Amino acid sequence: MRDLGMTNKIIYIPDTEEDIADSYDWYENRELGLGENFLRSIEACLFIIQRHPYLFPAALDEFRHAPIHLFPLEVFMSLVMKK
């Protein structure tokens, strides 16, 4: 496992915020508080990605994927090295 001792920056594609908001609404409409659990799971996943992006396997070409704990969704990412 690579650990560079730093936190990596996450850059979102344009539709990310809308997708997360839509998913939050969907889960919250199913059960009160489930949307909040969804957001906490997203935050936890992003926290791990920032610190240990190489923990997650390659899925397609240069993209890696990280599962969202307790939810049937994944975060797809591409690692870009700064010069």
Secondary structure by P-SEA (a helix, b strand, c coil): cccccbbbbbbbccaaaaaaaaaaaaaaaaccaaaaaaaaaaaaaaaaaaccccccccccccbbbbbcccccbbbbbbbbbcc
